[in-house]
Amino acid sequence: MRKAAKIFTAALFAAALGAVASSAGAEGSFEGKWKMSIEYSKKSSSGPLCRGYLMKEPMVIKGHKVTGLLRHDMRGAFYLNGTISPDGTIAKGTAEGTGTAVFEGKLQGTSGGGTWQETATTMCDGTWKATKM
């Protein structure tokens, strides 16, 4: 009976260790540089201030942090700051600089996206997409 209990305990420990390793591997899979783009909704893109965003530098994920620099020829830059959970969810990310915005979404594998909403007077909103570089 003791031998069976030892085998069961060893199997349980191995399964738990495998789950921890799998979780750690999933977190690390998002790390790296991501190409990001923003597409504004038709209702908000009527003026020139709601067009022309370019990621001059990639969005970078390291650990649980999301950072990046988004530039607009007419309005300056947004500095991205957010966190990403192990399942790829980005919640309540902020973009601040010459304006302010909030972004949320999810990454899966090597791509993902979500919503983008400016909170400044322009109120430009839309969606963002990202692909791993």
Backbone hydrogen bonds in HBPLUS format (Angstrom, degrees):
<---DONOR---> <-ACCEPTOR-->    atom                        ^
c    i                          cat <-CA-CA->   ^        H-A-AA   ^      H-
h    n   atom  resd res      DA  || num        DHA   H-A  angle D-A-AA Bond
n    s   type  num  typ     dist DA aas  dist angle  dist       angle   num
A0005-ALA N   A0001-MET O   3.10 MM   4  6.37 153.6  2.17 146.8 154.1     1
A0006-LYS N   A0002-ARG O   2.96 MM   4  6.22 154.1  2.03 149.1 155.8     2
A0007-ILE N   A0003-LYS O   3.00 MM   4  6.23 157.8  2.05 148.1 154.1     3
A0008-PHE N   A0004-ALA O   2.92 MM   4  6.10 162.3  1.95 147.8 152.9     4
A0009-THR N   A0005-ALA O   2.90 MM   4  6.07 159.6  1.94 146.7 152.4     5
A0010-ALA N   A0006-LYS O   2.89 MM   4  6.06 159.7  1.93 147.4 153.1     6
A0011-ALA N   A0007-ILE O   2.91 MM   4  6.11 156.1  1.97 149.1 155.8     7
A0012-LEU N   A0008-PHE O   2.93 MM   4  6.12 157.0  1.98 148.2 154.6     8
A0013-PHE N   A0009-THR O   2.94 MM   4  6.13 159.3  1.99 149.5 154.8     9
A0014-ALA N   A0010-ALA O   2.96 MM   4  6.15 158.4  2.01 146.2 152.0    10
A0015-ALA N   A0011-ALA O   2.99 MM   4  6.20 156.1  2.05 147.1 153.2    11
A0016-ALA N   A0012-LEU O   3.04 MM   4  6.27 159.4  2.09 147.8 153.3    12
A0017-LEU N   A0013-PHE O   2.93 MM   4  6.12 159.2  1.97 150.7 156.5    13
A0018-GLY N   A0014-ALA O   2.95 MM   4  6.11 152.9  2.03 144.6 151.8    14
A0019-ALA N   A0015-ALA O   3.02 MM   4  6.29 150.6  2.11 146.1 153.4    15
A0020-VAL N   A0016-ALA O   3.10 MM   4  6.38 155.6  2.16 148.2 154.2    16
A0021-ALA N   A0017-LEU O   3.02 MM   4  6.23 162.9  2.05 149.1 153.7    17
A0022-SER N   A0018-GLY O   2.91 MM   4  6.04 154.4  1.98 145.2 152.4    18
A0023-SER N   A0019-ALA O   3.01 MM   4  6.17 156.3  2.07 144.2 150.1    19
A0024-ALA N   A0020-VAL O   3.01 MM   4  6.24 160.4  2.05 151.4 156.5    20
A0025-GLY N   A0021-ALA O   2.97 MM   4  6.15 152.1  2.05 144.4 152.0    21
A0026-ALA N   A0022-SER O   3.02 MM   4  6.26 148.7  2.12 144.6 152.5    22
A0027-GLU N   A0023-SER O   3.17 MM   4  6.45 155.0  2.23 148.4 154.0    23
A0028-GLY N   A0024-ALA O   3.22 MM   4  6.45 165.8  2.24 149.3 152.2    24
A0029-SER N   A0025-GLY O   3.19 MM   4  6.29 131.0  2.45 138.6 150.3    25
A0030-PHE N   A0027-GLU O   3.42 MM   3  6.22 165.4  2.44 119.3 122.1    26
A0031-GLU N   A0028-GLY O   3.11 MM   3  5.32 148.2  2.22 106.2 115.6    27
A0032-GLY N   A0061-ILE O   2.85 MM  29  5.30 158.7  1.90 143.4 146.6    28
A0061-ILE N   A0032-GLY O   2.89 MM  29  5.30 164.5  1.92 153.8 159.0    29
A0133-MET N   A0033-LYS O   2.89 MM 100  5.64 178.3  1.89 147.9 148.0    30
A0034-TRP N   A0059-MET O   2.70 MM  25  4.98 152.9  1.77 155.3 161.9    31
A0059-MET N   A0034-TRP O   2.83 MM  25  4.98 149.9  1.92 163.5 157.1    32
A0035-LYS N   A0131-THR O   2.82 MM  96  5.35 158.9  1.86 165.0 159.2    33
A0131-THR N   A0035-LYS O   2.98 MM  96  5.35 147.4  2.09 141.6 151.7    34
A0037-SER N   A0129-LYS O   2.91 MM  92  5.43 153.1  1.99 153.7 160.4    35
A0129-LYS N   A0037-SER O   2.91 MM  92  5.43 153.7  1.98 151.3 158.8    36
A0039-GLU N   A0127-THR O   2.82 MM  88  5.42 165.2  1.85 163.1 168.2    37
A0127-THR N   A0039-GLU O   2.85 MM  88  5.42 160.6  1.89 157.7 158.9    38
A0041-SER N   A0125-ASP O   2.89 MM  84  6.18 165.2  1.91 142.6 144.6    39
A0044-SER N   A0041-SER O   3.10 MM   3  5.55 140.4  2.26 108.4 118.9    40
A0045-SER N   A0041-SER O   3.10 MM   4  6.13 125.6  2.41 148.5 163.7    41
A0050-CYS N   A0047-GLY O   3.25 MM   3  5.85 161.8  2.29 115.0 120.1    42
A0051-ARG N   A0048-PRO O   3.36 MM   3  5.46 150.4  2.46 112.7 110.4    43
A0054-LEU N   A0071-ARG O   3.18 MM  17  5.75 169.4  2.19 167.5 170.8    44
A0071-ARG N   A0054-LEU O   3.18 MM  17  5.75 158.6  2.23 168.7 164.0    45
A0060-VAL N   A0067-THR O   2.72 MM   7  5.25 163.8  1.75 149.5 155.4    46
A0067-THR N   A0060-VAL O   2.92 MM   7  5.25 160.5  1.96 151.1 157.5    47
A0062-LYS N   A0065-LYS O   3.08 MM   3  5.45 153.6  2.16 146.0 154.2    48
A0065-LYS N   A0062-LYS O   3.05 MM   3  5.45 162.2  2.08 133.3 132.7    49
A0084-ILE N   A0064-HIS O   2.86 MM  20  5.06 146.3  1.98 128.7 137.5    50
A0066-VAL N   A0082-GLY O   2.82 MM  16  4.79 155.6  1.88 132.9 129.8    51
A0082-GLY N   A0066-VAL O   2.92 MM  16  4.79 137.8  2.10 142.3 143.7    52
A0080-LEU N   A0068-GLY O   2.87 MM  12  4.83 153.7  1.93 127.7 135.5    53
A0070-LEU N   A0078-PHE O   2.77 MM   8  4.95 173.1  1.78 158.4 160.1    54
A0078-PHE N   A0070-LEU O   2.63 MM   8  4.95 156.3  1.69 152.0 160.3    55
A0072-HIS N   A0076-GLY O   2.62 MM   4  5.16 157.5  1.67 167.6 173.0    56
A0076-GLY N   A0072-HIS O   2.99 MM   4  5.16 142.8  2.13 149.9 145.1    57
A0098-THR N   A0077-ALA O   3.13 MM  21  5.99 155.5  2.19 157.0 164.6    58
A0079-TYR N   A0096-GLU O   2.68 MM  17  5.25 166.4  1.70 141.1 144.7    59
A0096-GLU N   A0079-TYR O   3.14 MM  17  5.25 159.1  2.19 132.5 132.4    60
A0081-ASN N   A0094-THR O   2.86 MM  13  5.34 145.7  1.98 163.0 164.3    61
A0094-THR N   A0081-ASN O   2.80 MM  13  5.34 170.1  1.81 162.9 160.7    62
A0085-SER N   A0089-THR O   2.94 MM   4  5.30 159.7  1.98 144.5 150.3    63
A0088-GLY N   A0085-SER O   2.91 MM   3  5.37 166.2  1.93 123.1 126.0    64
A0107-LEU N   A0088-GLY O   2.87 MM  19  4.76 156.9  1.93 125.6 132.5    65
A0090-ILE N   A0105-GLY O   2.81 MM  15  5.21 172.4  1.82 142.1 144.7    66
A0105-GLY N   A0090-ILE O   2.86 MM  15  5.21 153.6  1.93 151.2 151.6    67
A0093-GLY N   A0103-PHE O   2.93 MM  10  5.04 143.4  2.06 171.4 163.9    68
A0103-PHE N   A0093-GLY O   2.94 MM  10  5.04 159.9  1.99 129.5 135.2    69
A0095-ALA N   A0101-ALA O   2.93 MM   6  4.93 147.4  2.04 141.3 137.8    70
A0101-ALA N   A0095-ALA O   2.83 MM   6  4.93 135.4  2.03 142.9 150.6    71
A0097-GLY N   A0099-GLY O   2.97 MM   2  5.17 126.0  2.27 154.4 160.6    72
A0119-THR N   A0100-THR O   2.89 MM  19  5.57 160.9  1.93 129.7 136.2    73
A0102-VAL N   A0117-GLN O   2.86 MM  15  5.39 154.1  1.92 142.6 149.6    74
A0117-GLN N   A0102-VAL O   2.94 MM  15  5.39 157.1  1.99 156.3 163.4    75
A0104-GLU N   A0115-THR O   3.14 MM  11  5.48 152.4  2.22 141.4 148.7    76
A0115-THR N   A0104-GLU O   2.84 MM  11  5.48 130.0  2.09 141.6 157.1    77
A0106-LYS N   A0113-GLY O   2.97 MM   7  5.76 157.4  2.02 154.1 152.7    78
A0113-GLY N   A0106-LYS O   3.11 MM   7  5.76 146.4  2.23 148.7 148.5    79
A0108-GLN N   A0111-SER O   2.80 MM   3  5.74 172.7  1.81 174.0 173.0    80
A0111-SER N   A0108-GLN O   3.25 MM   3  5.74 170.7  2.26 131.0 133.8    81
A0132-LYS N   A0110-THR O   2.88 MM  22  4.97 162.3  1.91 135.1 137.9    82
A0112-GLY N   A0130-ALA O   3.03 MM  18  5.40 127.3  2.31 155.9 154.5    83
A0130-ALA N   A0112-GLY O   2.92 MM  18  5.40 155.6  1.98 146.6 144.0    84
A0114-GLY N   A0128-TRP O   2.96 MM  14  5.40 148.1  2.06 142.4 146.6    85
A0128-TRP N   A0114-GLY O   2.97 MM  14  5.40 154.4  2.04 127.9 135.2    86
A0116-TRP N   A0126-GLY O   2.95 MM  10  5.23 156.6  2.00 135.1 131.3    87
A0126-GLY N   A0116-TRP O   2.84 MM  10  5.23 155.4  1.90 156.9 156.6    88
A0118-GLU N   A0124-CYS O   2.88 MM   6  5.30 159.0  1.92 150.2 156.6    89
A0123-MET N   A0120-ALA O   3.28 MM   3  5.75 140.7  2.44 111.2 120.0    90
